[in-house]
Amino acid sequence: MVETKQEDAHKRVEGKRTKEATAHGVNEDGPQLIGGEWAFKKSPDFLKERLTYFDELLALQAKKYEEMPKQAIKITLPDGKVKDGTSFQTSAYDVAKSISKQLAEKVVVARVRYTNGRIATLDDGLVNPEEEGAEENEGWMQYDATRPFEGDVELKFFTFDDPEGQETFWHSSAHVLGETLENEFGVHLCHGPPTDSGFFYDSYSGKDVSLILFITGRCKKSSFAPPGVGISHVF
C-alpha cells in the first residue's frame, strides 16, 4: 500500500495513548458503520446518556481512590532533588506547585518512572499503551499531571514549549473540538488525533450535508465565529 503525502503527514508511529485508539474495534454482530439518516441537532440525546455513565464511573473511581493505601513516597526530580509525597494523593501538579506557581501553571503533562514498583494501582485490567511502551523508554511513561502517584517515582515535567506538551495539549484540544461538534450539531465523531502542528476531528454529518458550509453560514448570520476569525479563514 502506497501512502499519500496527506496520510503520511497524519501518520503516528509512536503508538502512545494520545495517538492510538485504546478501544477494541466496534463489533456487535459484525462491524458497525457510521451512516444513514442524519440531521443537525443541538444537545443530542446520546450526550445525556454518556454523561450519566461518566458520572457513575467517576463516582466509582473516586471511591476506589479513597480505598487505596496512603503511604509516604519519594519523588525524584531531574536535578536529583527529592520531594516527599503520599501515594494516591500527591500528583505532578502538586509537586510543580510546591516548586513555583508559574511552573504549575505551565505544566501540561508529566513523565514518570516507578523506581520501586507500585504500592497499588487502578490500572489492572485496563489497556494502557503508556505502560506497555515503558520498556521501550527505559521504564518512563507519560502521566497525567493531576493523576496521583502510586509509588516512589522519578519525575519529569513538560510544558507547551516541549513536543510532549504540544502533543498532549492538542490531543485534549481535539476532544474539546469533538465534543463541541457533538453538542452544537449532533455529529457522529470518526477520527481526531493531534498532528505535528495542531489537531482535527473528522465527523459524520450526513451523506449530502456539509458541516463546514453549515458552520460558515452560521458565522455569517451570528457572532458564532470567535474574535479574529473571519469567514475567509480555513476551518
N, C-alpha and C positions, 0 to 999 in steps of 0.2 A: 504494500500500500504506500503510495507516494503522498506525503503531507504537503498541503499548500502552505504559503507563507503565513496566511492568517491563522491556520491551525497550529503552525509551529510557534507563532507568537503567543498563543494561549496555552501551549503545552507546559505542564507542570511535571517535573521529573523528581522532585524531592520526595513526594509521596507522604507528606505530613498532613495533619488534620485540616489545616487551612486550605489545602489544595487537593484533597482527595475525599470523596464521599465515604463515610464510615458505615452507612447502612447497606444491607444486602439489597439485591435487585427487588423491585416491586413485582412480586409474583404471587398471585392468588388465583389459582386455576389458570395459569398462563400469564404472560406479560400484560400489564395494564397500560394502555396507551392514552395519552392526553389528546383530547379532540372532541368532536361532536358539537352539539348546540351550545352556544355561549352568549352571554350579554353582559354589558357593563353593570356592575352593582357595587355600591359603596357598602362597606362593612358586611361582607357576605357571611352567611350562617356558619360556614366551616371555621371561620376565625374564632367565633364564640366557643365552639366545641373544642378547638385546640387550646384556647386559654383556660378552659375548665380543666383539661387534662394537665396542662402545665402547672396550674395552681396546686393540684392534687399531688403531683410528683415533687414539686418544690417543698411542700409541707412534709412529705415523707423524707426527703433528703435532709431537711433541717432537723428532723427528729433523729435521724441516723447520726448526724454530726454531733448532736448533744450526747449521744451514747458512746462516741469514740473516746479512747483514752487521752487524757490531757497530761502529757509528760514534758519535762524540761528537754529542750533540744538545742543544738548548736548550729548556728548559721554562719558559714564562712564566706566572706566577700572576696572579690577578685584581688584586692590588695593584701589579703591574708588576715585582715581583721575579723574577729569573731563576735557575733551578736548572740545574745540569749533569746530564746523564744519558747513557745509552748505548742506542742503538736495539736493539730486541728483547731488552732486559734490564730497563730501568727502567720501572716501572709507576706509575700514580696512587697506589697504596697505598704504594709505596716513597717517593714524594715526600711524601705525608702523614706518613709515619713520621719522615721527616727533619725535619719541622716540629714535630710533637709526637706522642707515643704516644696521647694522648687523641683527637686528630683522626683518626689512623689507625684507631682502634677504632670511630669513629663513621661513617666514610665508607662509604656503601652503593654509590654509583655515581659515575662522573665524566662530564664532557663535555669533548671536545677539538675543536680546530680546527688542522689542519695548515697551518703558515704557509709552508712551502716544499715542499709535496708530501711524498710518502712515499719513503723510501730504497728500500723494497721492501715487499711485502705478501703475506699468505696469503689475502687475500680474493678473488683472481682466480677467476672462475667461480662465485662464491657469490652468493646473493640476500642483499643487505644493506640492509634498509629504512632503517637509520640513515644510511648513506652516501647513499642515494638521496634522503633528505629533507634532506640537509645544505644544499642550495642554498636551500631554503625557510627555513633557520635561519642564514643568513649563514655557512655552512660548518661550523657546530657540529654535532656528532653525539654521541649517548650512547655511553659506552665503559665496558666492564667495568673495575672498579678494579684488578684483578690482571692485566689484559692489558698486555703491554709495548708501549711506544710504537714507532712505525715511522718517526719523523722528528721535526723541530722542531715543538713544539705549544704552543698556548695551552691552559691547563687550568683547569677549574672542578670543585669538589668538591660533592657533595650528600649530606646525612645524612637520617635518617628524619624530621627536622623539615621537610624540603623535600618538595613534591609529587612531584618526580622520584625522591627517595629512597624515599618510601612506595610509589609505583607499582612500582619495581624490587623492593623487599623483598617486596611482596605477590605479584608475578609469580613470584619464586623460591619463595615460600611455597606458591603454588598447585601448583608442580611437586612440592614435598615432599609435599603432601597427595595429589596424584595417584599418586605412586609408592608411598606408604603404602597407599593403597586397592588398588593392584595387588598389592603384596606380601602384604598381610594377607588380601585377599579374592579376588584374581584378577579384578577387574572389568576391563571394557574402557573406556578413557577416551574421552570425547567432546569436551568443551569446557571450558576452565578458565582464563579470563583474570583479571587483577586488576580490581577495580571502583574506584569513587571512595572506598570506605570499607572495603575488605578484599579478599577473594578467594573463589573457589569452584572446584569441579571437578565437572561433570556426568559420570556414568559409567553404563555399562550393566551391570545385574546380573540379567538375565533378565526375561522378559516379565511374570511373575507374582511376582517376588521383590522385596521392599522392603529395600534396603540399610540404610536408616535404622532400620527395625524390628529388623533383624539386629544392628546395632551397639548399639542401646539395650538389646537383650536381653542382649548380652554384658556391657554396663556393669552391669546388674543382678546378673549372676552372678559378676562378677570385678572386678578393680581396673583394668579397661581405661580407664575414664574418668580423665582427669588431675585432680589436686587442684583443687578449686574448681569443677569442672564436674559438675553434678547431672543426673539424668535429665530434669528439667523444663526444662533449658536447650534452646534451639533449636539443632539441628545444621545 
